[in-house]
Structures are given as C-alpha cells and as structure tokens.
Amino acid sequence: MLRVRHLQARVLRAGLVALAVAVLGAPLAQAQAPNPQMAAAQASFEAMTDEERKAIQSDLIWAGGFSGAVSGSFGPLTFRAINAFKGGRGPADGVLPPAERAALAKAAQAARDAAGFRLIADEKTGVRIGVPTKFLPKAGAASSGSRWQSADDKVTLDTSATPPGETLEAIFEKAVAVNPNSPRKITYKLLRPDFFVVTGETPTGRFYRRLAAGPQGLRGFSIGYDKALAPTVDKLVIAIAGSFDPFPTEPMQPPARMVATVRVPLDGQPALIQPAVRANERYGVALAVSETVALGAAAALDGCRSLRVGTRPAKLRAKDEASGLVLLDLEGKAAVSTPGLRAEAPGAAEALVLVAFGDEAGKRVAVALPGQSVQAGGKPAVRAPLQPGQAGAPAFDRQGRLAGIVTANPSDKLLVAGVAPQRSHMLADAVVIQAVLGRAGLTMPATSAAAELSTGAVVERVSGAVLPLVCGL
C-alpha cells in the first residue's frame, strides 16, 4: 500500500511539473530533432499563416491534449497532440486534413463555450487574461487585484499588481520558502529576469502562480483548486497562462474564432445558425427519416403547444412510451439524405459521434460531441457532455451509421461549476428505432460496416438529416 501511495504521489508531482514546463518551457520541449514523418508534418504546418498555426495550437489545448505554449512553432508536442485528436482515424502523420481541422475547431469552440472562456481586460491590475467565466462565475475583488471563483469555491483565480519597489527575486524567495509547519509542497519553480512561476500542492489542492516584472511594477495571477478537479482545471490553467498578458501594448481586439459550424440544410438552404433563443421556447433535436417524417425524443415535447422542426411546422404522429421515441409529421416536403441504420448494437465503450444544437450568443448552432457507448441499468446508454436542449440527439458510429437516439433530457442540475460533464444518457438503439418505425409503416435501410471516418466526415455525411426541434410553450 505504501508503494502504491508513493507511486501515486510521484505521478501527481510529475503532472504539476509537466504542466509548468508545458506552459513555460514549450520552446525547449519543441526543439528536439524531428523524425522524417514529423519533418513532413512540420513543413505542412509551417506553410500556414502564423495566425492559423497559433489557432490550431490553441484549439488543441482545448480538444487535443496539447500542453505547450501557443507559439506557432511545430515540434513533438504539437505532433503528438494532433495525432491524439485524430485518435487513429487516418495515419498518425501529424497532419490535419480540412475535415479534421474543422472537427478540431468545433470541438475546441464547444469546450471554450462550455467554460465561458473569454479574454478580459482587468481594470484593477491592467493585465489581460482569459477567464472561464462559466466555470468561475463568482467575480469580485482580491487583495491587490480581481478574483473569480467557482460556485462551490473550490477553484479561485486571482490577479495581482504590485507598484515598483518590491523585487521579483524577493517575492520569488517568499513564494518558494519552506515552512516546516505547513503541508504545502513546491513541485516546480522557475525564476527568470522578467518573470517567475511556482507550482505546488497541498494534501487536498494544487496551485499555480506566475508573476512578471515590467516598468509599471509586478503583475501576475495565481490559481488554486481542489485536487479532485485536476483533470478539468489543469487544461484551464494552460489556457489561462497562454492568454496572460501582464503589460498589454495594443488595443484589445475581439477574439479570433475559427468555428467550423455543421452545415444543416433547412428546406434546401444551408442555415448554419438557427433562430434566436427565446424564453417561451424549449429545444431538442430531430432526425429526418423521410421527406415528411422526423424521429425525436418524447422528453423534448412535454408541454409543447406548438412544434417546429427546422423551419417547418410539425405535429406529433406517434409516441412510443416504452422507448421514449416520437414520430413527427412535417409540413411540406424537403429532400433529405437519410443516414443508414446500424444493424448491430454498439460495442462496449465504442466511440460515437453525437450531432446536436447548442446555444451560441443567443442562437442555436449545430455542434458535434464525442460519445461513448455504455450500459445504464442494463440498458443501452451513451456517455457524452450533453446539455439541456439536446434530447433527441442522434448518435452515429465511426462509419456514419445511426447507432441510437438520446431519449433522456439532459438536466442543468448536473452541471459542474457551469460546465456540462461527461455523464450517461439513455439511448434508444437501432433495434428499438427500427421497431418503432416498423409499427408506423416506415423503415430505415440497414448499412453494413465500412471504413472508419473522421469526426468531420461523419458530421458532413449525416448533418443534412439532423434538425433543430423547437417547442413553443
């Protein structure tokens, strides 16, 4: 048992050291000599503009496991992160084809939006810093700057400013000083002429502090968090550190965003953004199974006075109590490319792609979400970061075949500090879907397994049949 605990402690300390090195020492880590495959990937990467290279690295922080600085330079960290995001779909060559680049941008933006990450000009200190405002919704004052905290106070981000007078070296020595009466342990420390970084841990928490020196004095930030939240917050620390500008010289520009939205044809028109979110509406997702019929979740229809699927009025045709599925008749006709139905049940922990709609600046925007097949109470389910308004989201396998439809209505009561966690949702699988359709005299073609597709290719193949459902209350 003691050996196990010792190993766990070593792994934990190594994680914090890696975090600090990643944020500050990425140029050193990226300077290793590339192998021929990586050299080819580097050539492809460096052919892009500096803005696009940095955008890819920023997106990889959020969606691809990149733990380096957003520098625009290519090296092993970027190479591995790209391959990790591709997840074995296609060669592990460190290159992002257009469809994968679009999928990366979408996944990263979904993660940013879930955290409410935005660049803030802090009036109290003069710094600019990215703040996950949904993750840290409580804003106030700190002793020498501003403070943001999670709803449960388990994560705290502080900015600070010190007028000229105190030296960087003196504060660094205080920050790393050993106190025999304190359980705090320093896991990484770095002092440079113009900044320092200190990371550490306590029995229950972690912390990261950065302080920079300039003509206006010392400016920095620190973040402390519950150790149990490390899998989520470690990534946020990297993103926050990458955004931090202690002495900005240029006017703050609106954040550059490459959002690869899913193209959802509505009545033959490529409408990327749906009508504005309204207080008297509730939302869901529907899947067109013919020109005039759509399939959805009964949970999205409770209390609806009117229904709309895409831009077309809809009426309830049939409700299957056992499965939680509904069939909807759509007014008018619109050509759709119905996806094939998977004949077999998903395997244990099989990767799935869910297509749904989420809120984006007061609009409903198509999003692709990662999923994993699981069992809940002996019944099919999917583990995914679904949010309210995404009941009825179809789940597709890596061949682009329909594997199931989410019948549960995700609840905002399960949000963790404002972020939708990965959790299980009931799924009506292909066998159930075919039975429900059969009772209504409808069918979907069963499709055999084929070559695996990237997330972007799956979305491109199926998005024409995935439509937003609007329930008028």
C-alpha positions, 0 to 999 in steps of 0.5 A: 500500500505504501508503494502504491501511495508513493507511486501515486504521489510521484505521478501527481508531482510529475503532472504539476511539473509537466504542466509548468514546463508545458506552459513555460518551457514549450520552446525547449520541449519543441526543439528536439530533432524531428523524425522524417514523418514529423519533418513532413508534418512540420513543413505542412504546418509551417506553410500556414499563416502564423495566425492559423498555426497559433489557432490550431495550437490553441484549439488543441489545448482545448480538444487535443491534449496539447500542453505547450505554449501557443507559439506557432512553432511545430515540434513533438508536442504539437505532433503528438497532440494532433495525432491524439485528436485524430485518435487513429482515424487516418495515419498518425502523420501529424497532419490535419486534413480540412475535415479534421481541422474543422472537427478540431475547431468545433470541438475546441469552440464547444469546450471554450463555450462550455467554460465561458472562456473569454479574454478580459481586460482587468481594470484593477491590475491592467493585465489581460487574461482569459477567464472561464467565466462559466466555470468561475462565475463568482467575480469580485475583488482580491487583495491587490487585484480581481478574483473569480471563483467557482460556485462551490469555491473550490477553484479561485483565480486571482490577479495581482499588481504590485507598484515598483519597489518590491523585487521579483527575486524577493517575492520569488524567495517568499513564494518558494520558502519552506515552512516546516509547519505547513503541508504545502509542497513546491513541485516546480519553480522557475525564476527568470529576469522578467518573470517567475512561476511556482507550482505546488500542492497541498494534501487536498489542492494544487496551485499555480502562480506566475508573476512578471516584472515590467516598468509599471511594477509586478503583475501576475495571477495565481490559481488554486483548486481542489485536487479532485478537479485536476483533470478539468482545471489543469487544461484551464490553467494552460489556457489561462497562462497562454492568454496572460498578458501582464503589460498589454501594448495594443488595443484589445481586439475581439477574439479570433474564432475559427468555428467550423459550424455543421452545415444543416440544410433547412428546406434546401438552404444551408442555415448554419445558425438557427433562430434566436433563443427565446424564453417561451421556447424549449429545444431538442433535436430531430432526425429526418427519416423521410421527406415528411417524417422526423424521429425525436425524443418524447422528453423534448415535447412535454408541454409543447403547444406548438412544434417546429422542426427546422423551419417547418411546422410539425405535429406529433404522429406517434409516441412510443412510451416504452422507448421514449421515441416520437414520430413527427409529421412535417409540413411540406416536403424537403429532400433529405439524405437519410443516414443508414441504420446500424444493424448491430448494437454498439460495442462496449465503450465504442466511440460515437459521434453525437450531432446536436444544437447548442446555444451560441450568443443567443442562437442555436448552432449545430455542434458535434460531441464525442460519445461513448457507448455504455450500459445504464441499468442494463440498458443501452446508454451513451456517455457524452457532455450533453446539455439541456436542449439536446434530447433527441440527439442522434448518435452515429458510429465511426462509419456514419451509421445511426447507432441510437437516439438520446431519449433522456433530457439532459438536466442543468442540475448536473452541471459542474461549476457551469460546465456540462460533464461527461455523464450517461444518457439513455439511448434508444438503439437501432433495434428499438428505432427500427421497431418503432418505425416498423409499427408506423409503416416506415423503415430505415435501410440497414448499412453494413460496416465500412471504413472508419471516418473522421469526426468531420466526415461523419458530421458532413455525411449525416448533418443534412438529416439532423434538425433543430426541434423547437417547442413553443410553450 
